[in-house]
Amino acid sequence: MKQKTVMAIDLGGTRIKMGLVSGSEILFSTEMDSQSGNGLRKRLPEIAKSMNDLLKQASLSPSDMAGLGIAIPGIVDSVNNKILTINDKYNDAPDIDLNQWAQETWGLSLFLENDTRSAMLGEWKYGKGRGYDNAVLMNLGTGIGTSAVIEGKILRGKHFQAGILGGHFIVNVKGEQCNCGNYGCAEAEASTWNLPEILKRYPQHADSLLFGQPKIDFKTIFQFADSDPLALLVRNECLEIWAACALNLVNAYDPEILILGGGIMASRDIILPCIEQKVNGNGWAVWGKVIVTEASLINTAALVGVGSLVI
């Protein structure tokens, strides 16, 4: 029997990705700026229009769909399809009845999940995690997203936050305050959203080339590291933070494989060896070595992952 197609939406902090998904295949897709700081409610009509356009391209109707899957960067009650909490992105989302929206717009059932957990499902079912019963994903992007599969089951926990808060492992007890309210989280110490504050820690480098750039992100940091002392310093310190976070994940969840994803992995040639050395040089793994590898579904993991929940 032919597998039904799923409507899938990945509500990212920067871009909203939408697709018609069948297994690991994205049949048709589109994306738009998220404008997440303005909330989700105002974006729903445009999201609906874009999804309807995809249906027209595919010559399909909502009745041909198995359901709607949505991945979102928050703590999600995946039983009742409710966003419990979200920080600085789509802040109105917890007050929106997305079940009702899916029913009224397309007559479809909704399947809602955290975005990194969705990406973990995608990698586990169709990507580098396939064939492993114990796997961890660490996404390096705007923040640090994590998720884990333990003994063949995606980790959720009683309050739906198990596995996804690895970016808030404390790596510096005297560190900067994080957007979660704690101090010294991996995200506060080494993530894109906090780069402007991270650079302010080094006033002695006020003449750095970085301060003349229109945009400061890790692409810029890695690009300038060979010629700019501040870029090199920040890059190396962030590598240490990411490696420490990865080691915490390995110690906490005992995986066979650690998968690294996210846009910052464009600098994989530098990041992968550093994290692999830290994990397998310091991890308490008497049985052997954890496989450390780059994600294979860099831009589609969350879409196919949340799509697999529908099926």
C-alpha positions in Angstrom: 0.0 0.0 0.0 1.4 3.4 -1.0 2.4 5.6 2.0 0.2 8.6 2.5 1.6 12.1 2.2 1.9 14.3 5.2 1.8 18.1 5.5 4.8 19.2 7.6 5.8 22.6 9.1 9.0 23.5 10.8 8.6 26.7 12.7 12.2 27.9 13.0 13.3 31.0 14.7 14.6 32.5 11.5 12.8 30.6 8.7 9.5 28.7 8.5 9.9 25.6 6.3 6.9 23.8 4.9 6.7 20.6 2.9 4.6 17.7 1.6 6.4 14.7 3.0 6.3 11.0 2.1 8.7 8.9 4.3 12.1 10.5 3.9 11.2 12.3 0.7 10.2 15.9 0.5 7.8 16.0 -2.5 7.2 19.7 -2.6 8.5 22.4 -0.2 8.7 26.2 0.4 9.9 28.5 3.1 9.5 32.1 4.4 10.9 34.4 6.9 9.6 33.5 10.4 9.3 37.0 11.9 9.0 35.0 15.1 9.4 38.1 17.2 5.9 39.2 16.0 4.3 36.0 17.2 2.7 33.1 15.4 -1.0 34.1 15.1 -0.3 36.7 12.5 1.7 34.2 10.4 -1.0 31.5 10.3 -2.9 32.8 7.3 0.2 33.1 5.2 1.4 29.6 6.3 -2.0 28.2 5.3 -1.8 29.9 1.9 1.7 28.5 1.3 0.6 25.0 2.3 -2.4 25.3 0.0 -0.1 26.4 -2.8 2.0 23.3 -2.3 -1.2 21.1 -2.5 -2.0 22.7 -5.8 1.5 22.1 -7.1 1.1 18.4 -6.2 -2.4 18.2 -7.5 -3.5 16.9 -4.1 -6.2 17.9 -1.6 -6.3 17.9 2.2 -8.3 14.6 2.0 -5.2 13.0 0.5 -3.1 13.9 3.5 -2.5 11.6 6.5 -2.4 14.6 8.9 -0.4 17.7 9.8 2.8 17.7 11.7 4.3 20.9 13.2 7.8 21.2 14.8 8.4 24.2 17.0 11.3 25.4 19.3 9.5 25.1 22.6 8.5 22.6 25.3 5.6 20.8 23.8 3.0 18.6 25.3 2.9 16.1 22.4 -0.1 14.2 23.9 -2.5 17.1 23.9 -0.7 19.0 21.1 -0.1 22.1 23.2 2.9 24.4 23.4 3.7 24.7 27.1 6.5 27.3 27.0 8.6 29.1 24.4 11.2 31.8 24.7 11.6 34.9 22.5 10.1 33.2 19.5 6.4 33.0 18.7 5.6 34.1 22.3 1.8 34.0 21.6 2.0 30.3 20.6 1.0 28.8 24.0 -2.3 30.6 23.7 -3.2 29.3 20.2 -5.3 26.2 19.7 -3.4 24.7 16.8 -5.6 21.6 16.9 -8.6 23.8 16.1 -6.6 25.6 13.4 -5.7 22.4 11.7 -9.2 21.1 11.8 -10.8 24.3 10.6 -8.3 25.0 7.8 -7.9 21.5 6.4 -9.9 19.1 8.4 -6.7 17.3 9.5 -5.5 15.9 12.8 -2.4 17.7 14.3 0.8 16.2 15.6 2.9 18.7 17.4 6.5 18.2 18.6 9.6 20.1 19.7 11.8 21.0 16.7 15.1 19.3 17.8 13.2 16.2 18.9 11.6 16.2 15.5 15.0 16.5 13.9 16.2 13.6 16.0 13.3 11.5 14.8 14.3 12.4 11.2 17.9 11.5 11.7 17.1 8.3 13.6 14.6 7.0 11.2 16.1 8.2 7.9 19.6 9.6 8.5 22.8 8.9 10.4 21.0 7.5 13.4 19.3 4.8 11.5 20.0 1.4 12.9 21.0 2.6 16.4 18.9 2.2 19.5 20.8 4.8 21.5 21.6 8.1 19.8 22.0 11.8 20.7 21.6 14.9 18.4 23.2 18.2 19.1 22.1 21.1 16.8 24.4 24.1 16.7 22.4 27.0 15.3 20.9 30.1 16.8 21.0 28.3 20.1 22.0 24.7 21.0 19.2 22.2 20.5 19.5 18.6 21.7 17.5 15.4 21.8 18.0 11.7 22.6 16.8 8.2 21.7 17.4 5.7 24.5 16.8 1.9 24.0 14.8 2.5 20.8 12.5 5.2 22.2 12.6 9.0 21.7 13.1 10.6 25.1 10.3 12.9 26.3 10.0 12.6 30.1 7.0 13.3 32.4 6.9 17.0 31.6 8.1 16.7 28.0 11.4 18.4 28.5 13.7 15.4 28.8 16.6 15.4 26.3 15.8 18.8 24.7 17.5 21.1 27.3 21.1 20.1 26.7 21.9 23.6 25.6 21.1 24.6 29.2 23.7 22.3 30.7 25.8 24.5 33.0 29.4 24.7 31.7 30.5 27.7 33.6 29.1 28.3 37.1 30.4 31.9 37.0 29.3 32.6 33.5 26.8 34.9 31.8 23.1 34.9 32.5 21.2 32.8 30.0 17.8 33.7 28.5 16.4 30.8 30.6 17.4 32.7 33.8 20.3 30.5 34.9 24.0 31.3 34.6 26.7 29.7 32.6 24.5 27.6 30.3 26.2 26.3 27.1 23.9 28.6 25.1 24.8 31.7 27.0 28.5 30.9 26.6 28.6 29.8 22.9 25.6 30.4 20.7 24.7 32.8 17.9 22.0 34.7 19.8 24.5 35.8 22.4 27.5 36.5 20.2 27.2 40.3 20.7 27.4 39.9 24.5 30.2 37.3 24.2 32.3 39.8 22.2 31.9 42.5 24.8 33.9 40.3 27.2 37.0 41.3 25.4 37.4 45.1 25.5 41.1 44.7 24.9 40.2 43.7 21.3 38.3 46.8 20.4 40.2 47.1 17.2 39.0 43.7 16.0 37.9 43.4 12.4 34.7 41.8 13.7 33.3 45.0 14.9 33.3 46.4 11.4 31.1 43.6 10.1 27.4 44.2 9.3 26.5 40.9 10.8 28.3 38.8 13.4 27.6 35.1 13.3 29.7 32.0 13.5 30.3 32.0 9.8 32.0 35.3 10.3 33.9 34.1 13.4 35.3 31.0 11.6 36.1 33.1 8.4 38.1 35.6 10.4 39.8 33.2 12.8 42.9 32.9 10.7 43.6 36.6 10.6 41.9 38.2 13.6 43.0 37.4 17.2 39.5 38.0 18.7 37.8 35.8 16.2 40.4 33.0 16.9 39.9 33.4 20.7 36.1 33.3 20.5 36.1 30.4 18.0 38.4 28.3 20.2 36.5 29.1 23.4 33.2 28.2 21.7 34.7 24.9 20.5 35.5 24.1 24.1 32.0 24.9 25.2 30.4 22.8 22.5 32.7 19.9 23.3 31.9 20.1 27.0 28.2 20.2 26.2 28.6 17.1 23.9 30.5 15.3 26.6 27.7 16.1 29.1 25.2 14.6 26.6 27.2 11.5 26.2 27.6 11.0 30.0 23.9 11.7 30.6 22.4 9.5 27.8 25.0 6.8 27.0 24.6 6.9 23.2 26.3 4.7 20.6 26.3 7.7 18.2 26.4 11.5 18.6 25.0 13.4 15.6 26.0 17.1 15.1 23.6 19.3 13.1 22.7 22.9 12.6 23.9 25.7 10.4 27.2 26.2 12.3 28.2 22.7 11.1 29.2 24.4 7.8 32.6 24.5 9.6 32.5 20.7 10.2 36.1 20.2 9.3 37.1 22.2 12.5 34.2 21.3 14.8 34.0 17.5 14.3 37.6 16.6 15.2 37.5 18.9 18.3 34.3 17.4 19.7 35.3 13.8 18.8 38.6 14.2 20.6 36.9 15.7 23.7 34.2 13.0 23.8 36.3 10.0 23.3 39.3 11.4 25.3 37.3 12.2 28.4 34.1 10.2 28.2 33.6 7.4 30.7 32.9 4.9 28.1 34.8 1.7 29.1 33.0 -0.2 26.3 34.6 1.7 23.4 34.2 4.9 21.5 31.1 6.9 20.7 30.7 7.6 16.9 30.7 11.3 16.4 29.3 12.4 13.0 27.6 15.2 11.1 23.9 15.0 10.5 22.9 13.9 7.0 19.5 15.7 6.9 20.7 19.2 7.6 17.7 21.1 6.2 15.0 18.5 6.2 15.3 16.4 9.4 12.6 18.2 11.4 10.1 18.1 8.5 10.6 14.3 7.9 10.8 13.7 11.6 7.5 15.4 12.5 6.0 13.8 9.4 7.0 10.3 10.7 4.9 11.1 13.9 1.8 11.5 11.7 2.4 8.1 10.0 
